[in-house]
Amino acid sequence: MLAGKKIGIGMSGSFCSLEASLKAIRALKETGADLYCIMSGMVYEEDSRFMDAKDVREQMEEITGHKIVTTIQEAEQFGPKDPLDLIVVLPCSANTMAKLANGLCDNALVMAIKATLRNLHPVVLGIFTNDALGNSGTNIMKLMNTKHIFFIPFGQDDPVKKPNSMVCDPNQLVPTCISALNNEQYQPVIISF
């Protein structure tokens, strides 16, 4: 179902989830999809205690076989000129969700998402945020009610120590993409870990 599909992989700044995201992206590549990576400046440039930016860049270029898209001008190609069949944002930070929910576009990743939506093609979000049940909750619900936006199933990762935090299950990336291409939200979208 995904073999030969042109799929964008957007990565935003949820550094603690990069390793799990890379594993899921490798599984997506094994389906035969043609992957293109678009990174926010934060992920492309900033080292964290979880991974060095250089390692993330090298792994993504090795997985996709394509140069990473980092500028708004490069991301514009995914509009009518060279459209994606689908774009996945994994990890998707609260900051990226807020931009999408409020129509802001200030980096390559958001431009690629907006270009994909312009073409009426699906966008799959894999959220990782410490305030999903706080300030980011309104953005999540707004995006859940937006045409062509779908979510990798997500739930509370630590309700005792981080009661507002929710993360997706990256292991459900492939079935979520298949459902999104059929214009359906993979269910259940709210899960328990």
C-alpha positions in Angstrom: 0.0 0.0 0.0 2.9 2.4 0.7 5.4 1.1 -1.8 6.3 3.8 -4.3 4.4 6.5 -2.4 6.3 9.8 -2.0 6.2 10.6 1.7 7.7 13.6 3.4 9.2 13.1 6.9 9.1 16.3 8.9 11.1 16.4 12.2 10.5 19.1 14.8 12.2 19.8 18.1 11.1 17.1 20.5 14.6 15.9 21.2 13.8 13.1 23.7 11.8 11.3 21.0 14.3 11.4 18.1 15.6 7.9 18.6 12.2 6.3 18.7 11.2 8.4 15.7 14.2 7.2 13.7 13.3 3.6 14.4 9.7 4.1 13.2 10.9 6.0 10.1 13.2 3.0 9.2 10.2 0.7 9.4 8.3 3.1 7.1 11.2 3.0 4.6 11.0 -0.8 4.6 7.5 -0.6 3.1 9.1 0.6 -0.1 8.0 4.3 0.3 10.2 7.0 -1.2 11.0 9.3 1.8 12.0 12.9 1.8 13.2 14.6 5.1 12.2 18.2 6.0 13.7 19.5 9.3 13.0 22.5 11.4 16.1 24.6 12.1 16.1 23.4 15.7 16.5 19.7 14.9 18.9 20.4 12.0 21.3 22.6 14.0 21.0 21.9 17.7 22.6 19.2 19.7 20.8 17.8 22.7 21.6 15.5 25.6 19.7 12.8 23.6 21.4 13.0 20.2 23.8 15.3 18.3 22.3 17.1 15.4 24.9 15.7 13.0 23.9 12.1 13.9 20.3 12.8 13.2 21.1 14.5 9.9 23.4 11.6 8.8 20.8 8.9 9.8 18.0 10.7 8.0 20.0 11.1 4.8 21.1 7.5 5.0 17.4 6.3 5.5 15.9 8.5 2.8 18.7 8.7 0.2 17.9 12.4 -0.3 19.3 15.7 0.9 17.5 17.2 3.8 15.2 20.1 3.0 15.9 23.0 5.4 14.6 26.2 3.7 11.2 27.5 2.8 12.3 27.9 -0.8 13.2 24.2 -1.0 10.0 23.1 0.7 7.9 25.0 -1.8 8.7 22.3 -4.3 6.2 20.0 -2.5 3.3 22.3 -3.7 2.0 21.8 -7.2 5.4 21.4 -8.8 6.5 18.1 -7.1 3.8 17.1 -4.6 4.1 14.5 -1.8 1.5 11.8 -1.5 1.6 12.3 2.3 3.7 14.1 4.9 4.4 12.7 8.4 5.7 15.0 11.2 7.5 12.7 13.7 8.3 14.0 16.2 5.7 16.8 16.1 6.3 19.4 18.8 3.7 21.6 20.4 5.4 24.6 18.7 4.8 23.1 15.2 1.2 22.2 16.1 0.6 25.8 17.3 1.9 27.1 14.0 -0.3 24.8 12.0 -3.4 25.4 14.1 -3.0 29.2 13.7 -1.9 29.5 10.1 1.8 30.5 10.7 4.6 29.6 8.4 8.2 30.5 9.3 10.2 27.4 8.5 10.7 24.7 5.9 8.8 22.1 7.8 5.6 24.2 8.1 5.9 25.2 4.5 6.1 21.5 3.4 3.0 20.7 5.5 1.1 23.7 4.1 2.1 22.7 0.6 0.8 19.2 1.2 -2.5 20.5 2.6 -2.8 22.8 -0.4 -2.8 19.7 -2.6 -5.5 18.1 -0.4 -3.1 15.3 0.6 -2.9 13.9 4.1 -0.7 15.1 7.0 0.1 12.7 9.8 1.2 14.1 13.1 3.1 12.1 15.7 2.9 14.4 18.8 5.3 14.6 21.7 4.4 17.4 24.1 4.5 18.0 27.8 1.4 20.2 27.7 -1.1 18.3 25.5 -3.6 18.4 28.4 -2.7 22.0 29.1 -2.2 24.9 26.7 -1.5 22.7 23.6 -4.8 20.9 24.1 -6.8 23.5 22.1 -4.4 23.2 19.2 -4.6 19.4 19.2 -8.4 19.5 19.1 -8.4 22.2 16.4 -6.1 20.1 14.3 -8.2 16.9 14.9 -11.1 18.8 13.4 -9.1 19.9 10.3 -9.5 18.1 7.0 -6.6 16.0 5.8 -4.8 16.0 9.2 -4.5 12.7 11.0 -2.8 11.6 14.2 -0.6 8.7 15.2 -2.4 7.2 18.2 -1.2 9.0 21.4 -1.7 8.8 25.2 -0.4 9.9 28.5 3.2 8.7 28.9 3.6 9.5 32.7 0.3 10.6 34.3 1.8 10.8 37.8 5.0 12.8 37.2 3.9 14.6 34.0 0.1 14.7 34.1 -0.3 17.1 31.0 2.1 15.1 28.8 1.0 13.0 25.9 3.1 11.2 23.3 2.3 9.1 20.2 3.2 5.5 19.7 5.7 5.6 16.8 5.2 1.8 16.3 1.8 2.7 14.8 3.2 5.0 12.1 2.8 2.6 9.2 -0.9 1.7 9.8 -1.7 5.3 10.5 -0.2 6.3 7.1 -2.2 3.6 5.3 -5.4 4.8 6.9 -4.6 8.5 6.2 -4.1 7.7 2.5 -7.7 6.2 2.7 -8.8 9.5 4.3 -9.5 7.7 7.6 -8.1 8.3 11.2 -6.5 5.1 12.5 -8.3 4.0 15.6 -8.2 4.2 18.5 -6.5 7.6 18.4 -6.4 8.0 22.2 -4.5 5.0 23.7 -3.2 3.8 27.0 0.4 2.9 27.6 
